[in-house]
Amino acid sequence: MDTTTRTMLETVLREIVPDASLDGLPGDTDLRDTFELDSLDFVELVERLGKRAGFRIEDDDADQLRTIDSATAFLERGARRAG
């Protein structure tokens, strides 16, 4: 996993949940449950990640951003395709 992708995920997450930290969390950590993101917060996370990553994240793909590992893998694949 690319640490810059994980850092980007944490940075965007902190824009929504200011005290959020991914330090020490396992890759299968559910972001919505762990950081108590309601559906609007999660939509905001998806939109901000797309802007930061430089590609549009479709609604159908949002579920791939559910855990730390799946989100970083999805963002890395998307960046390679967009790159």
NORTAGI-V508984 format. One record per run of one state. SS is the DSSP state (alpha for helix, beta for strand, coil for the rest). FROM is the first residue (numbers start at 0). LEN is the number of residues. If there is no record, write none. Layout:
BEGIN
ss = [SS & SS]
from = [FROM & FROM]
len = [LEN & LEN]
END
This chain:
BEGIN
ss = [coil & alpha & coil & beta & alpha & coil & alpha & coil & alpha & coil & beta & alpha & coil]
from = [0 & 2 & 16 & 29 & 30 & 34 & 38 & 53 & 58 & 65 & 66 & 67 & 82]
len = [2 & 14 & 13 & 1 & 4 & 4 & 15 & 5 & 7 & 1 & 1 & 15 & 1]
END
